[in-house]
Amino acid sequence: MAPIGHPAPLRTIVDTDLAPFDEVWAAGGHPHYVFPTSFDELVRITGGTPADVGA
């Protein structure tokens, strides 16, 4: 599911395993809507909560 662009806020969890990377890629719900961002920016634009998702 795309992490942004929803008509109403969704509870969003951002996996803390992404934090060490300078660049992470997110998708906007379509293969042509993929964009680079940082962990901090992804948390900010989604209003997400960083969490250890675990494997």
Residue pairs with C-beta under 8 A, 6 or more apart in sequence:
1 29
2 26
2 27
2 28
2 29
2 33
3 12
3 14
3 26
3 27
3 42
3 45
3 46
3 48
4 26
4 28
4 45
4 46
5 28
5 29
9 47
11 49
12 46
12 47
12 48
12 49
13 48
13 49
13 50
13 51
13 53
14 39
14 42
14 43
14 46
14 48
14 49
14 50
14 51
15 50
15 51
15 52
15 53
16 50
16 51
16 52
16 53
17 52
17 53
18 24
18 39
18 42
19 39
19 50
21 39
22 38
23 36
23 37
23 38
24 36
24 37
24 38
24 39
24 42
25 34
25 35
25 36
25 37
26 34
26 35
26 37
26 42
27 33
27 34
27 35
28 34
28 35
37 45
39 50
42 48
43 49
43 50
